[in-house]
Amino acid sequence: MLCYGGEQMNKMPALHLDFQRKLKSFSWGRPALIGAAMTVLIATGIYYRELSDQAAGWEMKAERLERASHQQGGHNGAEAADLASEVKSANEVVRLLTLPWEGLFQAVESVSGRDVSLLGLEPNSEKKVVKISGEAKNMAALLEYIRQLEECGEFGTVFLLNHLVQQQVQDKPVRFALLADWAGKS
């Protein structure tokens, strides 16, 4: 007991502080998903910029041809065919730019969980399908992912194109490729 000013005080028990916290095992699933999403986002941004530049170039050419035709009094056959071809290309660019890309990315991102890691996303706007490749923890996780994709509203039927159980890896994850009908509104 300690004495303080004539009074006796009980001794407090010693505190033991542990400043070295035990680290949890690190899961690569979420960082891999974020990395894949960022890669797709950057690639889409670059593609969008290229398409915008092409569309601007075609618009400038169309304006020059239109001015030249007014000055000359009309188009000859070759110029008209070139202009029609460029207008068709410009319309294709506009169609690609107006597709609901954000809805596609949000749907895929919202469905993915910790048991599935996406490795690739290849939309085909002409056929209105999306090829999704990735790796699932097991076959049950893959089948659940397919079910969730079909229920999210952005996709119609989802088909399993192929899968491969990786026997050489301890947990035996499943690599897969899916083909989903892209039902997004364009």
C-alpha positions, 0 to 999 in steps of 0.5 A, a space after each residue: 500500500 502506498 501512503 499519500 498525505 497520511 492516507 493509505 491507497 491501494 496499489 493499482 494493478 499494472 497495465 499491459 499494453 500491446 502495441 503490436 497488433 496481430 495482422 489478419 490474413 490479407 485477401 486479394 479479392 477486393 483489391 483485384 476487383 477494384 483494380 479490374 474496375 479501374 482498368 475497365 474504367 480507364 480503358 473506357 475513358 480512353 476509348 470514349 476520348 478516341 471516339 469523341 476525337 474521331 466524331 469531331 474530325 468527321 464533323 469538321 470534314 462534313 462541314 468542309 465538304 458542305 461549304 465546298 459543295 455550296 461554293 461549287 454548286 453540288 457534289 460529284 458522285 465520289 464526294 457524295 459516296 465519301 460523305 455518306 460513308 463518313 456520316 455512317 461512321 459518325 452515326 456508329 460513333 454516336 450510337 456507341 457513345 449513347 450506350 448505357 455504359 454506366 449501367 453496365 458497369 454498376 450492375 457488374 460491380 454491384 453483383 460481384 462479391 468476395 467469392 468472385 473476382 472479375 478478370 475481364 469485361 468485353 461488351 459487344 454493343 452490336 450483338 447486345 451481349 457482354 462476355 465476363 471472365 473471372 475466377 470464383 472460389 468454387 462452383 457454388 459461388 460461380 452458380 450464385 454469381 450467375 443467378 445474381 447477374 440474371 436477377 439484377 435487371 441489366 442482363 437477360 439470360 446469362 450463359 456459362 461459356 466455359 469453366 476450368 477448376 484449377 486442380 493445381 491450386 490448393 483451394 481449387 478455384 474455378 476460372 470461368 467465362 460467361 456470356 450475358 444478354 445485355 438488356 440495358 436500354 440504349 
